[in-house]
């Protein structure tokens, strides 16, 4: 068994499950898999000695050392079994004592780094046997064969050092203080952009040949004119029976059946406006904001809205298909009336006009209904922007702005930035 190795969740889980008498787990936090393994260990009857020491604060979760939901479940299990999970602030190493085996590793902050692969050692295993071979695997014994050395024997050459130095000179490093500051900055709000697609069916336009629609215009002006027709504009008040949304949630009867009602396109837009007004804050000059605490509710409301939107668009398309011939006739009649006033010598007959209109309707691309949402983080620079802060004060109540952003202790915080 190698002494130095890549230690990941599966290695930790494997040793927790294999323990028979003792488990001591010390780390910044727990992942879902590690928490589940510890939970099983606590609830089992085999292991008599169990100790868990965590940092387990908000910072460790935000940096990617700990999964908050898993921490909550593990804590509940421990309390239910009369066990206390101990806390030590600032822990950034991992240690697992499983019976007589000790595994030590550097946990990965998933906010900044991907998990290590098997060729990137971030830990080691200590047993009575590995203590004996430690000098050999470190290459300290000159008589040790090269293939037994676990920490590479390859030399760091002067050429490689020069490449690093030249690269840093070419693109100088950003101040470490500023880099750390931006990494651990956290705000209560995010910018949000939304795009509603496929819901404007009555406003869809098709372009018609300028020659047939504007044939009554002078020849010299006709090329400058572009005519569009909204073929579904007169259908704006048509209704489609779809589920009802109340306060951003789909409404159901007591027996579990969805409540349905005839709904117009205006009603659909009303649902969307109600949802966005409920959770999204307009910040004039800067965009729109959403509170982190509202994101889950907004996403649930968006999912319900998309379901209703999709059903409405599907039903509306079926409705307008039934009036297709009437719609074509109405447009052709309009064009013919216009052409009677035309001085053009050559006038297309009704059949040709009808063919052009049908072709235009067939080419009217129907956009599939969807809601696109993009979240963007507020930057630490915004906390220095007076105009942004003034807009924030006008848009949100004062009590919400107390501590609206945090700069964690992992990086030095400049006092003037903290003052709003």
C-alpha angles and dihedrals in degrees: 000000000000118000096211116049148142106276116203136160094278091057091051093046092048093055095044089053092047094052116112106178112008141027124177115177120186120174144121090266147319134273122217094263096044092047090052091050091050091046091053089047092052093047094046127085102224105075112066099181119054127163127172123188119181141167088214099166131135093267094056089052094048092048091053101253096112139034108223096206092050091047089054093052093046091049091051092051092048093050091047089054093047093250126136121220106212124221130214114176118231100019109160102166131079124226128173123183108194110179102301097342123095122199119188124184146156108251115226118244096222092199089071108018139041118233114279120258125228093271095056109074115207099162148021140221121232122201131145087266096049091050088061095050096039095101090051097049089047090055093240094128109076090205093058114112112247093239090063094057108100098187105069119267091205113121124239098233127211089242091058091048090050091053090055094046093047091049092052091048091050093050108021119214120260113243108281090223092057093044093052090044093056092046096055098038112118129181131192091230139052133198112250132197122191131190120190111205132188097015099102098077095139089054096051112126135206124195119231128205107277090219094064099037100039098034089123091062122093114272093244093055100041095084089055094056124086119185126200130184127207099212095185098043093106090054095066093111096049113118133217122195108241137151118289120243118210120186091343095309132100111253122230136188121241091263090057097256116135116251110242131195138170106270132192128207088257089056090053091053089047090058091052094046091049091052095048094044090051096055110013124078120207113225106191112226094013108053132246131322135204127195115241088229090059099048097090092049092046092050090050090050091047091053091052091047093050090053091053093042092052093049092047094050091048092051094044092053090054090050095052092045088065092056095044097114093045090051093050092048092051093053093045091050090052093051093047091053090051092048093053087067091050123107091206113131095213115054123177115236124242094264092056092047091050091051090052092049093048090049090051093051092047090052093051100113114220112216114219110244117254144139116231116201126185122187121202126187122238110243127231088244089067090067087066095046109102094196091051092048092048091051090048092053091052094048101044135044117257095246091060092055095059105109092351089160135029135206108200124228089248087085131039111258121216110228096223090057092054092055113086 
